[in-house]
Amino acid sequence: MSAQAPTFGEELRRRRNESGKSLTDMERLVHATRSHLSKIERGHRNPSVELARACDAKLRADGRLLALLPAAARTREERPASPGDDDVPWSLSVSATGESTFTAYDPEALAGGHASAVLAHWALAPGGRDAVSVEASLPVFHAVFDEYRRLGQCSGPALVIPLSSTATGALRGLAHSASPAGSAAVLRLAARFAEYTGWMWQEAGDDRAARWWTEQAAHLAASCGDHEMAAYTLLRRAELALYQGDAQTTVALAEAAGRQARGLRTRELAAQREAQGYALMGSETQCRRALDRGAELVEARTRADDAPALGSTHLPDLAAFVAAWCLRELGESEAAVALLDAGQDTIAPHALRARARHGARLALALADADEVDRACAVARSVAEDVRTTDSATVRADLRQLRSSLATRRKHPAVRDILPVITASLRGARTT
């Protein structure tokens, strides 16, 4: 009775030991990680044909080691393990010219700090200009953009940012391969994706990343002559300054955007942001002037039947929301509550991010107006939505609300809601 033939892994280990080579030696010789080689030797992984050939050659097995490779493995390329196996980390990069690279890594090698941790690597270069159809692909990207914005309303930035970042890179590559006429249209949409990615980074609480992506949007807009988007990026920077409490910078950037903008929508948004900056300063007269100017632009845009292309579309009456925001900052909480109450039921059910943003401002206004029970009830809904959307801007409002309510700890509703708010600020769930 003949002895059973060894497996590839068993023979690899035997020949390696006989040759006096360690796994570290083999790592250097065949360009595979020690962890990956160890798993092959233990039978936990099958090598690729290329790796098997390399091992055979370096151990001078004269084809005997390669012959032990399972027949099925000889006809397929090595692939990274499935996520359920080792939870393999991977990265994807897209260059400005459209080339993309995918790399999968050995988690054990990464954890051990090994320089060579690559399990698989692929590169893909786009075809020539003849392989690009902007007319066919651009409408699909427009639909994708709308869906990503919808996704951002009901999920956290960690889910949306990788998608919108990759789409931005893919569009840059498409623009590089497109004709000059098609390239401008592609870059305009790439700027929209970049701007939205910046907003998602702000929602993730990383203002540095938000500024970087906003700058990318500005560069893309400038490269294709999109003056409106270039102006709008100033408003995004103004919003970052607003949430940092920098009223002067908010006003200055909003005024610059208003001067640069040509469209009614962008000028309307600029007036609203300017009003918010003045409200932070406590300058009621200038705030109301800016709000009035914004309201006039809303009316002009409505008469022109000009649908909003930029800015939030999930708050149906953005002008009323901004006015309420300003009134609350100016100490007119009851008026702010009235405006926010009127808009509460107009928000779409799926728009959890917009609902949380609106609800947080309503809860703040209610607390300021001494409607404590209602403030706590609204805060409970906001706390649930913010755990789903992981919104840093809404959490900033919740921190204000917690401080406001903390002075009324004896109120039963306040005692109940404060732990809920605290848990939502930590990202935890409560029952």
HUCOR-V63133 format. One record per backbone hydrogen bond with DSSP energy under -1.0 kcal/mol. NH is the residue of the N-H (numbers start at 1). CO is the residue of the C=O. If there is no record, write none. Layout:
NH & CO
NH & CO
This chain:
11 & 7
12 & 8
13 & 9
14 & 10
15 & 11
16 & 12
17 & 13
18 & 14
19 & 15
20 & 17
21 & 16
26 & 22
27 & 23
28 & 24
29 & 25
30 & 26
31 & 27
37 & 33
38 & 34
39 & 35
40 & 36
41 & 37
42 & 38
43 & 40
44 & 39
45 & 39
52 & 48
53 & 49
54 & 50
55 & 51
56 & 52
57 & 53
58 & 54
59 & 55
60 & 57
61 & 56
64 & 61
67 & 63
68 & 65
69 & 66
74 & 70
75 & 72
76 & 73
85 & 82
86 & 82
91 & 103
93 & 101
95 & 99
98 & 95
100 & 124
101 & 93
102 & 122
103 & 91
104 & 120
105 & 89
106 & 117
110 & 106
111 & 107
112 & 108
113 & 110
114 & 109
119 & 104
120 & 104
122 & 102
124 & 100
131 & 128
132 & 129
137 & 133
138 & 134
141 & 137
142 & 138
143 & 139
144 & 140
145 & 141
146 & 142
147 & 143
148 & 144
149 & 145
150 & 146
151 & 147
152 & 148
153 & 150
154 & 151
159 & 156
160 & 156
161 & 157
164 & 160
165 & 161
166 & 162
167 & 163
168 & 164
169 & 165
170 & 166
171 & 167
172 & 168
173 & 169
174 & 170
175 & 171
176 & 172
177 & 173
178 & 174
183 & 179
184 & 180
186 & 182
187 & 183
188 & 184
189 & 185
190 & 186
191 & 187
192 & 188
193 & 189
194 & 190
195 & 191
196 & 192
197 & 193
198 & 194
199 & 195
200 & 196
201 & 197
202 & 198
203 & 199
204 & 200
205 & 202
206 & 201
210 & 206
211 & 207
212 & 208
213 & 209
214 & 210
215 & 211
216 & 212
217 & 213
218 & 214
219 & 215
220 & 216
221 & 217
222 & 218
223 & 219
226 & 221
227 & 225
230 & 226
231 & 227
232 & 228
233 & 229
236 & 232
237 & 233
238 & 234
239 & 235
240 & 236
241 & 237
242 & 238
243 & 239
245 & 242
246 & 241
247 & 245
250 & 246
251 & 247
252 & 248
253 & 249
254 & 250
255 & 251
256 & 252
257 & 253
258 & 254
259 & 255
260 & 256
261 & 257
267 & 263
268 & 264
269 & 265
270 & 266
271 & 267
272 & 268
273 & 269
274 & 270
275 & 271
276 & 272
277 & 273
278 & 274
279 & 275
280 & 276
281 & 277
283 & 278
284 & 282
287 & 283
288 & 284
289 & 285
290 & 286
291 & 287
292 & 288
293 & 289
294 & 290
295 & 291
296 & 292
297 & 293
298 & 294
299 & 295
300 & 296
301 & 297
302 & 298
303 & 299
304 & 300
305 & 302
306 & 301
321 & 317
322 & 318
323 & 319
324 & 320
325 & 321
326 & 322
327 & 323
328 & 324
329 & 325
330 & 326
331 & 328
332 & 327
336 & 332
337 & 333
338 & 334
339 & 335
340 & 336
341 & 337
342 & 338
343 & 339
346 & 343
351 & 348
352 & 350
353 & 153
355 & 351
356 & 352
357 & 353
358 & 354
359 & 355
360 & 356
361 & 357
362 & 358
363 & 359
364 & 360
365 & 361
366 & 362
367 & 363
368 & 364
369 & 365
370 & 367
371 & 366
372 & 370
375 & 371
376 & 372
377 & 373
378 & 374
379 & 375
380 & 376
381 & 377
382 & 378
383 & 379
384 & 380
385 & 381
386 & 382
387 & 383
388 & 384
389 & 385
390 & 386
392 & 203
395 & 391
396 & 392
397 & 393
398 & 394
399 & 395
400 & 396
401 & 397
402 & 398
403 & 399
404 & 400
405 & 401
406 & 402
408 & 405
411 & 408
415 & 411
416 & 412
417 & 413
418 & 414
421 & 417
422 & 418
423 & 419
424 & 420
425 & 421
426 & 422
428 & 423
